[in-house]
Amino acid sequence: MRTLTLEGIYKNGFVEIQDAITFKEPMRVLVVFIDEFKPKRKPMHKFSFAKSLELTKNCKGKLSDVIINERRTEKW
């Protein structure tokens, strides 16, 4: 597999490539976000095991499955 790296800007759901380039056929792409991308995470010093138990007492099924599903549907 050969690769070509181009720089662009992601804005409002679209990637705008800064270099003008054309291909004869549709091309597969891999988009990698760099620099300012920081996932939203809570600091570990604010973690409370007792609070976690209270919040999950009514959780049906595996907590890990609930967390994975939540992260898949989370909008960044």
PAZAPA-4460 file (N, C-alpha, C; in steps of 0.05 Angstrom, whole numbers, plus 32768, in hexadecimal, padded with zeros to 4 digits):
% residues 76
    n_x    n_y    n_z   ca_x   ca_y   ca_z    c_x    c_y    c_z   seq   type   mol
   8011   7FE8   8000   8000   8000   8000   8012   8019   8000     1      M     A
   800E   802A   7FED   801C   8044   7FEC   800B   8059   7FFA     2      R     A
   8018   806C   8006   800A   8082   8013   8013   809D   8009     3      T     A
   8002   80B0   800C   8008   80CC   8005   7FFD   80DD   801C     4      L     A
   800E   80ED   8028   8005   80FE   803E   8000   811A   8035     5      T     A
   7FE8   8124   803B   7FE0   813F   8034   7FD6   814D   804D     6      L     A
   7FDA   8167   804E   7FD1   8176   8065   7FB6   8183   805F     7      E     A
   7FA5   8185   8073   7F8B   8191   8070   7F80   819B   808A     8      G     A
   7F68   81A5   8089   7F5B   81B0   80A1   7F3F   81A2   80A3     9      I     A
   7F38   8199   80BA   7F1D   818E   80BF   7F0C   81A4   80CB    10      Y     A
   7EF5   81A9   80BF   7EE3   81BF   80C9   7EC7   81B8   80C0    11      K     A
   7EB5   81BA   80D3   7E98   81B6   80CE   7E92   819B   80C0    12      N     A
   7EA0   8186   80C7   7E9A   816C   80BC   7EA8   8165   80A2    13      G     A
   7EB9   8177   8098   7EC7   8173   807F   7EE5   8176   8082    14      F     A
   7EF4   8167   8072   7F11   816B   8071   7F18   817A   8057    15      V     A
   7F25   8190   805A   7F2D   81A0   8043   7F4B   819C   803F    16      E     A
   7F52   8190   8029   7F6E   818A   8022   7F7B   81A4   8017    17      I     A
   7F92   81AB   8021   7F9F   81C4   8019   7FAC   81C3   7FFE    18      Q     A
   7FB5   81AB   7FF5   7FC1   81A7   7FDB   7FAC   819E   7FC7    19      D     A
   7FAC   81AA   7FAF   7F9A   81A1   7F9A   7FA5   8187   7F8E    20      A     A
   7F96   8172   7F8F   7FA0   8158   7F84   7F88   8149   7F79    21      I     A
   7F8B   813B   7F63   7F75   812C   7F58   7F7E   810F   7F53    22      T     A
   7F6B   80FD   7F54   7F70   80E0   7F4F   7F5C   80D7   7F3A    23      F     A
   7F64   80C2   7F2B   7F52   80B7   7F16   7F3B   80A8   7F22    24      K     A
   7F3F   809C   7F39   7F2A   808C   7F46   7F27   8094   7F63    25      E     A
   7F11   808D   7F70   7F0D   8093   7F8C   7F24   8087   7F9D    26      P     A
   7F2C   8094   7FB1   7F43   808B   7FC2   7F3A   8087   7FDE    27      M     A
   7F44   8072   7FEB   7F40   806E   8008   7F51   8082   8016    28      R     A
   7F48   808B   802D   7F58   809E   803D   7F58   8096   805A    29      V     A
   7F6B   809F   8068   7F6D   809C   8085   7F71   80B8   8091    30      L     A
   7F5F   80C1   80A2   7F61   80DB   80AD   7F6C   80D9   80C9    31      V     A
   7F81   80E8   80CF   7F8E   80E8   80EA   7F8D   8104   80F4    32      V     A
   7F81   8108   810C   7F80   8122   8118   7F98   8127   8129    33      F     A
   7FA5   813E   8126   7FBE   8143   8134   7FBC   815D   8144    34      I     A
   7FD1   8163   8153   7FD4   817C   8162   7FC0   8181   8178    35      D     A
   7FAB   818F   8172   7F99   8199   8187   7F84   8186   8191    36      E     A
   7F84   816E   8186   7F70   815A   818E   7F75   8150   81AA    37      F     A
   7F63   8154   81BD   7F66   814A   81D8   7F4B   813E   81E1    38      K     A
   7F4A   8124   81E6   7F31   8118   81EF   7F29   8124   820A    39      P     A
   7F0F   8125   820F   7F04   812F   8228   7F07   8119   823D    40      K     A
   7F17   811E   8251   7F1B   810B   8267   7F1B   811A   8281    41      R     A
   7F11   810C   8295   7F11   8118   82B0   7F2B   8111   82BE    42      K     A
   7F36   8124   82CD   7F4F   811E   82DC   7F4A   8108   82F0    43      P     A
   7F5E   80F6   82F2   7F5C   80E0   8305   7F5A   80E8   8322    44      M     A
   7F64   80FF   832A   7F62   8107   8346   7F45   810D   834E    45      H     A
   7F33   810F   833A   7F17   8114   8341   7F07   80FA   8341    46      K     A
   7F14   80E3   833D   7F07   80C9   833D   7EFF   80C1   8359    47      F     A
   7EE6   80B7   835C   7EDD   80AD   8376   7ED1   8091   8372    48      S     A
   7EDD   807D   837F   7ED3   8062   837C   7EB7   8060   8388    49      F     A
   7EB2   806C   839E   7E98   806B   83AB   7E82   8077   8398    50      A     A
   7E89   808E   838C   7E76   809B   8379   7E71   8089   8361    51      K     A
   7E86   807C   8357   7E84   8069   8341   7E71   8053   8347    52      S     A
   7E73   8047   835F   7E61   8032   8367   7E44   803B   8368    53      L     A
   7E40   8053   8373   7E25   805E   8375   7E19   8063   8359    54      E     A
   7E29   806E   8347   7E20   8074   832C   7E1A   805B   831B    55      L     A
   7E27   8045   8321   7E23   802D   8311   7E12   8018   831F    56      T     A
   7E05   801E   8335   7DF6   8009   8343   7DDE   7FFF   8333    57      K     A
   7DD3   8010   8321   7DBC   8007   8311   7DC4   7FFF   82F4    58      N     A
   7DDE   7FFD   82F0   7DE8   7FF6   82D5   7DE1   7FD8   82CF    59      C     A
   7DD4   7FD4   82B9   7DCE   7FB9   82B0   7DE4   7FB0   829D    60      K     A
   7DEE   7F98   82A1   7E03   7F8E   828F   7E1E   7F96   8299    61      G     A
   7E32   7F94   8288   7E4E   7F9A   828F   7E53   7FB8   828C    62      K     A
   7E60   7FC3   82A0   7E67   7FE0   829F   7E79   7FE6   8287    63      L     A
   7E8C   7FD4   8281   7E9E   7FD8   826A   7E8E   7FDB   8250    64      S     A
   7E79   7FCB   824C   7E69   7FCD   8234   7E5B   7FE8   8232    65      D     A
   7E51   7FF1   8249   7E43   800B   824A   7E57   8021   8243    66      V     A
   7E6F   8020   824E   7E84   8035   8249   7E8C   8035   822B    67      I     A
   7E91   801D   8220   7E98   801B   8204   7E83   8026   81F2    68      I     A
   7E6A   8020   81F7   7E53   802A   81E7   7E52   8049   81EA    69      N     A
   7E56   8053   8202   7E54   8070   8206   7E6B   807E   81F6    70      E     A
   7E82   8073   81F6   7E99   807F   81E8   7E95   807E   81CA    71      R     A
   7E88   8068   81C0   7E83   8066   81A3   7E6F   807B   8199    72      R     A
   7E5C   8083   81AA   7E47   8096   81A2   7E4E   80B2   81AB    73      T     A
   7E64   80B6   81B9   7E6B   80D1   81C3   7E74   80E2   81AC    74      E     A
   7E6B   80FB   81AB   7E72   810E   8197   7E89   811F   81A1    75      K     A
   7E9F   8120   8191   7EB7   8130   8199   7EB4   814B   818E    76      W     A
***
